[in-house]
Amino acid sequence: VVGEVFNIRDPRAVSKKEFMDTICDAAGIPKPDKVVPLPVAKFLASAMEKTWKLLGKQHAPLLNSARIKFLALNLDYSIEKATQRLGYQPSTDFSEAMKTTIAWFQQQKG
């Protein structure tokens, strides 16, 4: 398992939307309430990438094709691989674990 990636959480499947909503709740920030149609997002990302290139920027813009592609995927985060390969058995539910993780991160950040 060296070098492999595992999702570690409770056994209930969590959608990307629920994952992000839970992080927002735990961090005390508002959940996104606006939806940009995918074709519009792709167009804007392409325009930003071209603009960045013309400006000679070395880093990718905040809105870029790779991010849009990732955000457009409908992913469910499963722990099946961790359960089968590592014998992982969760002891904390997803929401509580995210609250603990966000609190730890905020404490480290200062």
C-alpha positions in Angstrom: 0.0 0.0 0.0 3.0 2.3 0.0 2.3 5.3 -2.2 -1.4 4.5 -2.6 -4.2 6.9 -1.7 -7.1 6.0 0.6 -10.3 7.8 1.6 -10.6 7.5 5.4 -14.1 8.3 6.8 -17.3 6.6 7.8 -18.8 3.9 5.6 -21.7 6.0 4.3 -21.1 7.2 0.7 -20.6 11.0 0.6 -21.1 13.1 -2.6 -18.8 15.9 -3.5 -21.6 18.4 -2.6 -22.2 16.9 0.8 -18.4 16.8 1.3 -18.1 20.5 0.6 -21.2 21.4 2.5 -19.8 19.6 5.6 -16.5 21.4 5.3 -18.3 24.7 5.1 -20.5 23.9 8.1 -17.4 22.8 10.1 -15.4 25.9 9.2 -18.3 28.2 9.8 -18.3 29.6 6.3 -21.4 30.0 4.0 -22.1 27.2 1.6 -22.0 28.2 -2.1 -25.5 29.1 -3.1 -25.0 30.0 -6.7 -24.5 27.6 -9.6 -22.6 28.5 -12.8 -23.6 26.5 -15.8 -20.8 24.2 -16.9 -20.5 25.7 -20.5 -20.2 29.2 -18.9 -17.5 28.0 -16.4 -15.6 26.3 -19.2 -15.7 29.4 -21.3 -14.6 31.6 -18.4 -11.7 29.2 -17.5 -10.5 29.2 -21.1 -10.6 33.0 -21.3 -8.7 33.3 -18.0 -6.0 30.8 -19.2 -5.6 32.7 -22.5 -5.4 36.0 -20.6 -2.8 34.6 -18.1 -0.7 33.3 -21.1 -0.8 36.7 -22.8 0.2 38.4 -19.6 3.1 36.0 -19.2 1.9 34.7 -15.8 3.8 31.6 -14.7 1.0 30.1 -12.5 -2.5 29.0 -13.5 -5.4 31.3 -12.9 -7.7 30.6 -10.0 -10.4 29.5 -12.5 -8.8 27.1 -15.0 -9.8 24.1 -17.1 -8.4 21.5 -14.7 -10.4 22.9 -11.8 -13.6 23.0 -13.8 -13.0 19.4 -15.0 -12.6 18.3 -11.4 -15.5 20.2 -10.0 -17.8 18.9 -12.8 -17.1 15.3 -12.0 -19.8 13.6 -10.0 -17.7 11.7 -7.4 -18.7 9.7 -4.4 -15.9 9.2 -1.8 -15.8 5.5 -0.8 -13.8 3.8 1.9 -14.1 0.4 0.3 -10.4 0.3 -0.7 -9.3 1.2 2.8 -11.6 -1.4 4.3 -10.5 -4.2 2.0 -6.8 -3.4 1.9 -6.1 -1.9 5.4 -8.9 -3.5 7.4 -10.0 0.0 8.3 -13.1 0.3 10.5 -14.3 3.9 11.2 -14.9 5.0 14.8 -16.2 8.5 14.1 -18.9 9.6 11.7 -18.0 11.9 8.8 -19.5 15.1 10.1 -17.9 14.9 13.5 -14.5 13.9 12.0 -14.6 16.9 9.6 -15.5 19.3 12.6 -12.5 17.9 14.5 -10.2 18.2 11.4 -11.3 21.8 10.6 -10.8 22.8 14.3 -7.3 21.3 14.3 -6.4 23.0 11.1 -7.7 26.4 12.4 -5.7 25.9 15.6 -2.5 25.1 13.6 -3.1 28.1 11.4 -3.4 30.4 14.4 
